C-alpha cells in the first residue's frame, strides 16, 4: 500500500464510481480498477460494493477512508512544512481581526515582523468575530484575532489579558469631566448603543445590579457604535481597545468599573490544521502577553 493507491481510493470514493474517478485523474479506467484490486488483495478485505450507479463503502472501506484522509493530510502538511523550511520565512500571511483589537494589536507587530522578515507580506481581513471564525474555518486566514466569548473546541487559543469596557459619549453629556471611571449603576436610564456580541453580557450585568439597560441601538461594528455616540444619540459601550478607533475629538471615554463586563482578546487558529512557519513565528509575538 502506497500514497498513490490511497489517493486513487479517495478519488473513487469522492467521485462515486470508478469511471468518473478515472476521468478526474486523467487515466484509463482499467489501470485504476487494477490498483483498487491490488489494494484489496494486499489488505485481504473488500473495500467497495460496486453498484450499477454508485459504489458503496464497506465497513473496512470506511475505516480505510478515514485513515487515508489523515495520512494524505499529514503528507501534505509535511511537504508544506519542509518547503517552508527550505525557503525560509517568506510569502503571504493572512490574518483576520475584529476592528477594535486589530487596530491596537497589529500595526506595531506587523512593522517589527516585516522588519525582521522582509520577504513576508500581509493580508488583513476585518469583520466581526463570527466572520473571522468563518474565514478561519474556510482556510482564508491562518490566524484570527477575536473577542471572547468563543467556542474553544475547534481552535487553539492564546488569551490576552482582561480588558475593561468603556462608556463613550459626545463630550461630557452625563458625567463630570474629571471622572475617569463610572460605576455600572450610572448607566441607569441612559440610552445605550451596544455591540450585539456583548448585549447579553451587558444585560446580565445590569440585571444583577437590579436595573434593566435602556438599549436604543445595536450594531456589529465598533466604529459605527462610536460614530453614533459622537452625534449625541446615546452612550456607546465598547471594549477599551476601541478608544481612538475613530478620529473624533468630541468623544469622551469613561472606564466602567465592573468586573463582569470585562472581556478578552483571543488569538486563535484551527486545531489539527497545518500552520505555516510564518504564522507560527508571528504567534510568538503574543506569547509574552498571554494569560490563562
Secondary structure, 3 states (H helix, E strand, C coil): CCHHHHHHHHHHHHHCCHHHHHHHCCCCHHHHHHHHHHHHHHHCCCCEECCCCCCEECHHHHHHHHHHHHHHHHHHHHHHHHHHHHHCCCEEEEEEECHHHHHHHHHHHHHHHHHHCCCEEEEEEECCHHHHHHHHHCCCCCEEEEECCCCHHHEEEEEECCECEEEEEECCCCCCCCCCEECHHHHCCCEEEEEHHHHHHHHHHHHHCCCCCEEEEEECCHHHHHHHHHCCCCEEEEEHHHCCCCCCCCEEEEEECCHHHCECEEEEEECCCCCCHHHHHHHHHHHCCEEC
